[in-house]
């Protein structure tokens, strides 16, 4: 197993969701600061990895117009982010896959580097970002952000079996494997780095 580096990582933008909390829209195509969210994600990944591909289940032609490979879920029925991650592994031509959601426009520009450090240090096949969040008691706690994930290509069969066995929860699948953790709590880490746009209000609040 080789440690992740820009030459052996494929970036994978997850834009295949139903957008149910925003009225069923195709979230990756919604504009933020004049540009589609998924395109912003792809561009933030581009300098960190060997190449970028997009996972989408609607409007594939629109996504492809940006010049990236686009692939729909191999598992039908909008089966969630794990289905998108499996599709990414199926179309990954490098040793590692780095997944990000389409609706987090501020994720770190050193995401690949730091998740790579985590898997290399622990010799694991999987690494997940952790970041501060405010809990229900108003306290700042560090929580996993499992869709920001570095995966080794050899995990494809494990994820395939989990999904075809009816599994859907990311945490339940990652718990089957030793998972490296990388905390994004350094002074220069933006507080909103892993925030995702769940509502129209979120996009509005971020515009300035």
Secondary structure, 3 states (H helix, E strand, C coil): CCCCCHHHEEEEEEECCCCHHHCCCCHHHCEECCEEHHHHHHHHHHCCCCEEEEEECCCHHHHHCCCCEEECCCCCCCCCHHHHHHHHHHCCCCCEEEEEECCCCCCCCCHHHHHHHHHHHHCCCEEEEEEEEECCCCCEEEEEEEEEEEEEHHHHHHHHHHHHCCCCCHHHHHCCCCCEEEECCCCCCCCCCCCCCCCHHHHHHHCC
